[in-house]
Amino acid sequence: MSAADVRAKYPAAVPNTDRDNVDGELIASLMIPQYDASGCSYRVNFWFQRGGGLAKVALYTPEGDRKQATGCYKSVREALTQKYGQPVGEKTSKPTRYTQQLDVSWQADDTAIGLHVADVPRAKKAFVSVSYAPRTAGKL
């Protein structure tokens, strides 16, 4: 899927001018600033291979209220489990004095779905992200 295809399918997608829109060979050149799902508000980034097609779609809650992030995590996990079945993987990082992270994953055909939660207790912040990416070398 090209950037033009994404814009045609999602008219709310706009150019992403954030400074953190590059990750190795991927660039989040398009985003939807606000998307509501499962009772939570997200920013959606469309990540493309440099000079290529869509490689990953990721939804991010704004960093903020830990209680709100916990609620978003629970509702998204339930929705993903209902849609894709039980997770195929779950990993919790060893807590440090700065952060605790949880990663849960599902598989659907050629797509890997990831749910990531980062909790930063000292800053009283947390965020949730959901990503969809091909499990193989193909493109979305």
Accessible surface in RSA format (square Angstrom, percent):
REM  Atomic radii and reference values for relative SASA: ProtOr
REM  Chains: A
REM  Algorithm: Lee & Richards
REM  Probe-radius: 1.40
REM  Slices: 20
REM RES _ NUM      All-atoms   Total-Side   Main-Chain    Non-polar    All polar
REM                ABS   REL    ABS   REL    ABS   REL    ABS   REL    ABS   REL
RES MET A   1    76.60  39.7  47.63  31.5  28.97  69.0  44.85  38.1  31.75  42.1
RES SER A   2    49.19  41.6  45.15  60.3   4.04   9.3  42.40  90.3   6.79   9.5
RES ALA A   3    41.81  38.4  37.84  58.4   3.96   9.0  37.89  53.4   3.91  10.4
RES ALA A   4    74.88  68.8  60.54  93.4  14.34  32.6  67.52  95.1   7.36  19.5
RES ASP A   5    69.66  48.8  64.88  64.6   4.79  11.3  12.13  28.5  57.53  57.4
RES VAL A   6     0.17   0.1   0.17   0.2   0.00   0.0   0.17   0.1   0.00   0.0
RES ARG A   7   110.76  46.5 104.24  53.1   6.52  15.5  28.50  38.9  82.26  49.9
RES ALA A   8    83.89  77.1  49.97  77.1  33.92  77.2  62.50  88.0  21.39  56.7
RES LYS A   9   126.49  61.7 100.60  61.7  25.89  61.6  55.23  49.7  71.26  75.9
RES TYR A  10    86.81  40.5  84.45  48.0   2.36   6.2  52.49  39.4  34.33  42.3
RES PRO A  11   115.22  84.0  88.56  80.7  26.66  96.9  93.26  77.0  21.96 136.5
RES ALA A  12    60.65  55.8  44.97  69.4  15.68  35.7  56.34  79.3   4.31  11.4
RES ALA A  13     0.42   0.4   0.00   0.0   0.42   0.9   0.00   0.0   0.42   1.1
RES VAL A  14    57.23  37.7  57.23  51.8   0.00   0.0  57.23  49.7   0.00   0.0
RES PRO A  15    81.70  59.5  71.80  65.5   9.89  36.0  71.80  59.3   9.89  61.5
RES ASN A  16     9.48   6.5   0.51   0.5   8.97  21.6   0.07   0.2   9.41   9.1
RES THR A  17   123.96  88.2  95.45  96.8  28.50  67.9  70.06  94.1  53.90  81.5
RES ASP A  18    49.96  35.0  40.86  40.7   9.10  21.5  13.65  32.1  36.32  36.2
RES ARG A  19   240.43 101.0 204.16 104.1  36.28  86.4  88.90 121.5 151.53  91.8
RES ASP A  20   102.47  71.8  83.53  83.1  18.94  44.8  48.12 113.3  54.35  54.2
RES ASN A  21    19.35  13.3  18.89  18.3   0.46   1.1   0.47   1.1  18.88  18.2
RES VAL A  22    72.74  47.9  49.79  45.1  22.95  55.3  49.79  43.3  22.95  62.2
RES ASP A  23    83.07  58.2  75.00  74.7   8.07  19.1  14.11  33.2  68.97  68.8
RES GLY A  24    58.78  72.5   0.00   N/A  58.78  72.5  42.99 118.0  15.79  35.4
RES GLU A  25   118.11  67.8 113.32  85.7   4.79  11.4  51.95 100.5  66.16  54.0
RES LEU A  26    31.66  17.6  31.66  22.6   0.00   0.0  31.66  22.2   0.00   0.0
RES ILE A  27    48.10  27.4  48.10  35.8   0.00   0.0  48.10  34.6   0.00   0.0
RES ALA A  28     0.00   0.0   0.00   0.0   0.00   0.0   0.00   0.0   0.00   0.0
RES SER A  29    40.37  34.1  34.62  46.2   5.75  13.2  30.18  64.3  10.19  14.3
RES LEU A  30     8.84   4.9   8.84   6.3   0.00   0.0   8.84   6.2   0.00   0.0
RES MET A  31    28.44  14.7  28.44  18.8   0.00   0.0  27.55  23.4   0.89   1.2
RES ILE A  32    13.86   7.9  13.86  10.3   0.00   0.0  13.86  10.0   0.00   0.0
RES PRO A  33    74.81  54.5  59.04  53.8  15.77  57.3  59.70  49.3  15.10  93.9
RES GLN A  34   117.88  65.9  97.54  71.3  20.34  48.4  26.32  56.0  91.56  69.4
RES TYR A  35   101.39  47.3  98.05  55.8   3.34   8.7  57.02  42.8  44.37  54.7
RES ASP A  36    97.47  68.3  73.23  72.9  24.24  57.3  33.78  79.5  63.68  63.5
RES ALA A  37    33.51  30.8  24.28  37.5   9.22  21.0  33.29  46.9   0.22   0.6
RES SER A  38    53.60  45.3  17.95  24.0  35.65  82.1  21.92  46.7  31.68  44.4
RES GLY A  39    86.64 106.8   0.00   N/A  86.64 106.8  44.74 122.8  41.90  93.8
RES CYS A  40    11.23   8.5   6.50   7.3   4.73  11.1   4.40  11.2   6.83   7.4
RES SER A  41    37.64  31.8  34.16  45.6   3.48   8.0  26.00  55.4  11.64  16.3
RES TYR A  42     3.99   1.9   1.58   0.9   2.41   6.3   3.73   2.8   0.26   0.3
RES ARG A  43    68.60  28.8  67.69  34.5   0.91   2.2  21.47  29.3  47.13  28.6
RES VAL A  44     7.62   5.0   7.62   6.9   0.00   0.0   7.62   6.6   0.00   0.0
RES ASN A  45     4.13   2.8   4.13   4.0   0.00   0.0   0.00   0.0   4.13   4.0
RES PHE A  46     6.25   3.1   6.25   3.9   0.00   0.0   6.25   3.8   0.00   0.0
RES TRP A  47    15.11   6.1  15.11   7.3   0.00   0.0  15.11   8.1   0.00   0.0
RES PHE A  48     8.52   4.3   8.52   5.3   0.00   0.0   8.52   5.2   0.00   0.0
RES GLN A  49    71.58  40.0  70.05  51.2   1.53   3.6  16.20  34.5  55.38  42.0
RES ARG A  50   123.29  51.8  97.63  49.8  25.65  61.1  42.33  57.8  80.96  49.1
RES GLY A  51    96.17 118.6   0.00   N/A  96.17 118.6  46.94 128.8  49.23 110.3
RES GLY A  52    33.10  40.8   0.00   N/A  33.10  40.8  17.23  47.3  15.87  35.6
RES GLY A  53    10.04  12.4   0.00   N/A  10.04  12.4   7.11  19.5   2.93   6.6
RES LEU A  54     6.50   3.6   6.50   4.7   0.00   0.0   6.50   4.6   0.00   0.0
RES ALA A  55    11.51  10.6   8.46  13.1   3.04   6.9   9.19  12.9   2.32   6.1
RES LYS A  56    46.19  22.5  46.19  28.3   0.00   0.0  12.31  11.1  33.89  36.1
RES VAL A  57    26.76  17.6  26.76  24.2   0.00   0.0  26.76  23.2   0.00   0.0
RES ALA A  58     2.18   2.0   2.18   3.4   0.00   0.0   2.18   3.1   0.00   0.0
RES LEU A  59    23.02  12.8  23.02  16.5   0.00   0.0  23.02  16.2   0.00   0.0
RES TYR A  60    49.60  23.2  48.88  27.8   0.71   1.9  38.64  29.0  10.95  13.5
RES THR A  61    12.38   8.8   7.23   7.3   5.15  12.3   7.23   9.7   5.15   7.8
RES PRO A  62    97.92  71.4  78.70  71.7  19.23  69.9  90.60  74.8   7.33  45.5
RES GLU A  63   112.27  64.5  85.63  64.8  26.64  63.4  28.26  54.7  84.02  68.6
RES GLY A  64    23.63  29.1   0.00   N/A  23.63  29.1  23.48  64.4   0.15   0.3
RES ASP A  65    81.52  57.1  65.03  64.7  16.49  39.0  25.64  60.3  55.88  55.7
RES ARG A  66    92.19  38.7  88.35  45.0   3.84   9.1  24.85  34.0  67.34  40.8
RES LYS A  67   177.73  86.7 164.67 101.0  13.05  31.1 113.77 102.4  63.95  68.1
RES GLN A  68   109.27  61.1  97.96  71.6  11.32  26.9  39.02  83.1  70.25  53.3
RES ALA A  69     5.10   4.7   3.13   4.8   1.97   4.5   4.77   6.7   0.32   0.9
RES THR A  70    65.46  46.6  62.42  63.3   3.04   7.2  39.70  53.3  25.75  38.9
RES GLY A  71    37.56  46.3   0.00   N/A  37.56  46.3  32.38  88.9   5.18  11.6
RES CYS A  72     3.46   2.6   2.83   3.2   0.63   1.5   0.00   0.0   3.46   3.7
RES TYR A  73    29.99  14.0  29.99  17.1   0.00   0.0  25.67  19.3   4.33   5.3
RES LYS A  74   132.17  64.5 125.44  77.0   6.73  16.0  76.40  68.8  55.77  59.4
RES SER A  75    38.50  32.5  29.22  39.0   9.28  21.4  34.96  74.4   3.54   5.0
RES VAL A  76    12.33   8.1  12.02  10.9   0.31   0.7  12.33  10.7   0.00   0.0
RES ARG A  77    56.19  23.6  56.19  28.6   0.00   0.0  18.58  25.4  37.61  22.8
RES GLU A  78   108.91  62.5 102.43  77.5   6.48  15.4  32.69  63.2  76.22  62.2
RES ALA A  79    43.24  39.8  34.95  53.9   8.29  18.9  38.43  54.1   4.81  12.7
RES LEU A  80    10.24   5.7  10.10   7.2   0.15   0.4  10.24   7.2   0.00   0.0
RES THR A  81    31.05  22.1  27.30  27.7   3.75   8.9  25.51  34.3   5.54   8.4
RES GLN A  82   141.30  79.0 104.17  76.1  37.12  88.4  44.74  95.2  96.55  73.2
RES LYS A  83   152.89  74.6 118.64  72.8  34.24  81.5  76.10  68.5  76.79  81.8
RES TYR A  84    54.98  25.7  27.47  15.6  27.51  71.6  21.86  16.4  33.12  40.8
RES GLY A  85    33.77  41.6   0.00   N/A  33.77  41.6  31.33  86.0   2.43   5.5
RES GLN A  86   138.31  77.3 123.56  90.3  14.75  35.1  60.94 129.7  77.37  58.7
RES PRO A  87    29.85  21.8   9.97   9.1  19.88  72.3   9.97   8.2  19.88 123.5
RES VAL A  88    93.68  61.6  54.10  49.0  39.58  95.4  61.43  53.4  32.25  87.5
RES GLY A  89    27.83  34.3   0.00   N/A  27.83  34.3  27.19  74.6   0.64   1.4
RES GLU A  90   101.58  58.3  63.69  48.2  37.89  90.2  25.33  49.0  76.24  62.3
RES LYS A  91   147.38  71.9 142.61  87.5   4.77  11.4  90.20  81.2  57.18  60.9
RES THR A  92    78.36  55.7  52.27  53.0  26.09  62.2  35.93  48.3  42.43  64.1
RES SER A  93    37.89  32.0  31.37  41.9   6.53  15.0  34.38  73.2   3.51   4.9
RES LYS A  94   176.57  86.1 158.92  97.5  17.66  42.0 108.06  97.3  68.51  73.0
RES PRO A  95    84.13  61.3  68.68  62.6  15.46  56.2  68.95  56.9  15.18  94.3
RES THR A  96    79.78  56.7  57.99  58.8  21.80  51.9  66.68  89.6  13.11  19.8
RES ARG A  97   159.12  66.8 138.72  70.7  20.40  48.6  67.76  92.6  91.37  55.4
RES TYR A  98   121.90  56.9 121.67  69.2   0.22   0.6  94.45  71.0  27.45  33.8
RES THR A  99    37.81  26.9  36.08  36.6   1.72   4.1  35.07  47.1   2.73   4.1
RES GLN A 100    53.17  29.7  52.14  38.1   1.03   2.5  27.21  57.9  25.97  19.7
RES GLN A 101    63.08  35.3  62.36  45.6   0.71   1.7   4.17   8.9  58.91  44.7
RES LEU A 102    31.55  17.6  31.28  22.4   0.27   0.7  31.28  22.0   0.27   0.7
RES ASP A 103    61.83  43.3  59.93  59.6   1.90   4.5  24.59  57.9  37.24  37.1
RES VAL A 104     1.96   1.3   0.11   0.1   1.86   4.5   0.72   0.6   1.24   3.4
RES SER A 105    42.55  36.0  42.45  56.6   0.10   0.2  29.52  62.9  13.03  18.3
RES TRP A 106     1.39   0.6   0.63   0.3   0.76   1.8   0.75   0.4   0.64   1.0
RES GLN A 107    91.24  51.0  72.85  53.2  18.40  43.8  11.39  24.3  79.85  60.6
RES ALA A 108    24.86  22.9  16.75  25.9   8.11  18.4  23.57  33.2   1.29   3.4
RES ASP A 109   134.70  94.4 108.67 108.2  26.03  61.6  38.12  89.7  96.58  96.3
RES ASP A 110    88.82  62.2  87.96  87.5   0.86   2.0  18.62  43.8  70.21  70.0
RES THR A 111    30.99  22.0  30.99  31.4   0.00   0.0  10.03  13.5  20.96  31.7
RES ALA A 112    38.39  35.3  36.32  56.0   2.07   4.7  36.40  51.3   2.00   5.3
RES ILE A 113     1.32   0.7   0.36   0.3   0.96   2.3   0.89   0.6   0.43   1.2
RES GLY A 114    21.48  26.5   0.00   N/A  21.48  26.5  19.10  52.4   2.38   5.3
RES LEU A 115     1.65   0.9   0.00   0.0   1.65   4.1   0.12   0.1   1.52   4.1
RES HIS A 116    42.14  23.0  42.14  29.3   0.00   0.0  30.59  31.5  11.55  13.4
RES VAL A 117    20.67  13.6  20.29  18.4   0.38   0.9  20.29  17.6   0.38   1.0
RES ALA A 118     6.74   6.2   6.74  10.4   0.00   0.0   6.74   9.5   0.00   0.0
RES ASP A 119    32.97  23.1  32.97  32.8   0.00   0.0  11.37  26.8  21.59  21.5
RES VAL A 120    48.86  32.2  48.86  44.2   0.00   0.0  48.86  42.5   0.00   0.0
RES PRO A 121    51.15  37.3  44.33  40.4   6.82  24.8  44.37  36.6   6.78  42.1
RES ARG A 122   145.17  61.0 110.29  56.2  34.89  83.1  48.08  65.7  97.09  58.8
RES ALA A 123    53.73  49.4  29.55  45.6  24.18  55.0  40.34  56.8  13.39  35.5
RES LYS A 124   157.86  77.0 147.04  90.2  10.82  25.8  90.00  81.0  67.86  72.3
RES LYS A 125    91.37  44.6  91.37  56.1   0.00   0.0  41.54  37.4  49.83  53.1
RES ALA A 126     4.92   4.5   3.58   5.5   1.35   3.1   4.19   5.9   0.73   1.9
RES PHE A 127    50.25  25.1  50.25  31.1   0.00   0.0  50.25  30.5   0.00   0.0
RES VAL A 128     0.00   0.0   0.00   0.0   0.00   0.0   0.00   0.0   0.00   0.0
RES SER A 129    13.96  11.8  13.68  18.3   0.28   0.6   1.71   3.6  12.26  17.2
RES VAL A 130     6.11   4.0   5.94   5.4   0.17   0.4   6.11   5.3   0.00   0.0
RES SER A 131    32.96  27.9  32.65  43.6   0.32   0.7  10.29  21.9  22.67  31.8
RES TYR A 132    59.73  27.9  59.73  34.0   0.00   0.0  38.06  28.6  21.67  26.7
RES ALA A 133    26.12  24.0  26.12  40.3   0.00   0.0  26.12  36.8   0.00   0.0
RES PRO A 134    32.42  23.6  15.92  14.5  16.50  60.0  16.22  13.4  16.20 100.7
RES ARG A 135   114.44  48.1  77.18  39.3  37.26  88.7  21.94  30.0  92.50  56.1
RES THR A 136    83.83  59.6  66.35  67.3  17.49  41.7  66.31  89.1  17.53  26.5
RES ALA A 137   109.52 100.7  68.98 106.4  40.54  92.2  81.56 114.9  27.96  74.1
RES GLY A 138    42.84  52.8   0.00   N/A  42.84  52.8  35.55  97.6   7.29  16.3
RES LYS A 139   126.93  61.9  93.88  57.6  33.05  78.7  45.88  41.3  81.05  86.3
RES LEU A 140    61.89  34.5  32.88  23.5  29.01  72.9  58.35  41.0   3.53   9.5
END  Absolute sums over single chains surface
CHAIN  1 A     8397.3       6673.4       1723.8       4627.0       3770.2
END  Absolute sums over all chains
TOTAL          8397.3       6673.4       1723.8       4627.0       3770.2
